[in-house]
């Protein structure tokens, strides 16, 4: 693995002009600047959609004066706008011109129309419903998808452009564009019982999916999930506001409890019949992904309940018969790729990523599951399979080979030779590649460079155009007093840990400063990446102006450093992560510029779990902690996430209880602030209630604050700035 040189500092100055920052007059950054003004927002190029001929792409522009969106066609070779395909203020619906501003759009196969989504209404993290319209790009006339005035979900064009599939009220439908008729594919949908074509709560949250259907390549069939959640226990939340609060009930399987029973079916539009695929007699399983291999074969990913066994099944969509063609097992868990790092090629072979050799790498298989070749190897991680150019026999992928703190674009031949680094610079890249692999749009971000969007030629990587350089943001940043950010490694007896540190702009190494550590620390996560400071990180610069040092450390269990490092926390979450955070705090306390008597820690969600445990167990190291929406017992969290890392409570009771903050609540000695939204459907308010009861029983004093009806993100209206103002004031008084 290529690692950071021990304790070498990568000093990043926030103001980007050459010369001393103190030579210019700057102003301190305020909470209003961070959370209200929008002045530090990074501009980008939005709504990119590559067109068929490979020379053009579409993007959306926003006119602040009129409030209208435009869909603009660009010439890749010149980066100039060729024509405006659609303006939201000129859309004609039922004979009337309306400003239908879209949230997203999709071009039809012939590029003569656009399917637009408007008035999006969120349900949970990824699920939503909205209004959809198919707009003729010549006449601007809009055709309603579904029934007028009703919101639907996940409207998706068939590849042949003949229909749009969607879900509504737990059933799957498609809208035949030729006849302008709605066809109901399923009729068994029922709230809190049967879901067709949409994911249940736990699949949505933990398998990163809300839409649960997929068109065949020729648009003649629709494969879809059905979730029978009848036996899944209900969780209820009170929603406050009316004279009598509403009791909201939904299906949520907590660790060890009953999951939905899942089936996979394929609907044939010609016969108007569905065939159920044979996914085995065992029903206590997961089906996290399906892929179309060709118009007659569906690939189904099947995992056992503990997620330490993954199988790829190939199903005949006409008969439903299946065959297991690949099986991977692990003594911990098999990592599932949420960014779909499995791709089938025209010859029936497929390429996927796996951690099986200790690091995530790319593998090529025959249609029957026989390994052709491991394409990449080494002590570094492939993080994304971008695309496969079969004509040139090239694979494009993102990796952390340069550093776990960075992501870079590479190409490699399918025979594993001529691996080429295409991205230049120290930082993090992501790309949007054209379907013919001739061009890609690159998004670059580094500690000194806000979002830089450029157009490149493939496979050479040659830069053709700068599409957005955020020059105005650079100028704005230079007007503010910002701290300095350093990337370091923290030595511990269990190995070096990657970290960043933000110091006050007027830092004096002869002084001692209070230290606030930010932690997330969950499996596969990272808080230490070489990125431009935005959002919450700007709050840290505000705190630095108040005389604090802020740091974040990636403990064992986090990502991009190989399987052994990530899987270390298996079956005993909390133990090694907290050991590392305490060890890091002790190390910081030995540095001459840190006041060892004033070290605090804060985190959100898994980070709130970590900050609570760190304060309780490390009461001789930490003076204060803030926990926002924390898990306080993994017994209260969902099946998929929790059992992947801890097994079921029935299998590993000690792993659930030994490192629960509730277990260690009687050790609280310092200052503790506990914050939660009462409408949190993800980490339930129950977690906070149970911890409060244990703290009270132990005679401990602490501070709490609740946000009525707010979900896991705790936002909306004045909420965000209220939250951060509260935390800022609390830290000033308690750390």
Secondary structure, 3 states (H helix, E strand, C coil): CCCCCCCCCCCECCCCCCCCHHHCCCEECCHHHHHHHCCCCCCCCCCCEECCCCCEEEEEEEECCCCEEEEEEEECCCCEEEEEEEEHHHEEECCEEECCCCCEEEECCCCCEEEEEEEEEECCCCCEEEEEEEEECCCCEEEECCCCCCCEEEEEECCCCCEEEEEECCEEEEEECCCCEEEECCCCCECCCEEECECCHHHHHHCCCCECEEECCCCCEEEEEEEECCCCCEEEEEECCCCCCEEEEEECCECCCCCCEEEEEEEECCCCEEEECCCCCCCCEEEEEEEEEECCEEEEEEEECCCCEEEEEEEECCCCCEEEEEEEECCCCCCCCCCCCEEECCCCCEEEEECCCCCCEEEEECCCCCEEEECCCCCCCEEEEEEEECCCCEEEEEECCCCCCCEEEEEEECCCCCCEECCCCCCEEEEEECCCCCEEEEEEEECCEEEEEEEEECCCCCEEEEEECCHHHHHHHCCEECCEEEEEEECCCCCCEEEEEEECCCCCCCCCEEEEEECCCCCCCCCCCCCCCCCHHHHHHHHHHCCEEEEEECCCCCCCCCHHHHHCCCCCCCHHHHHHHHHHHHHHHHCCCEEEEEEEEEEECHHHHHHHHHHHHCCCCCCEEEEECCCCCHHHCEHHHHHHHHCCCCCCHHHHHCCCCCCCHHHCCCEEEEEEECCCCCCCCHHHHHHHHHHHHCCCCCEEEEECCCCCCCCCCCHHHHHHHHHHHHHHHHC
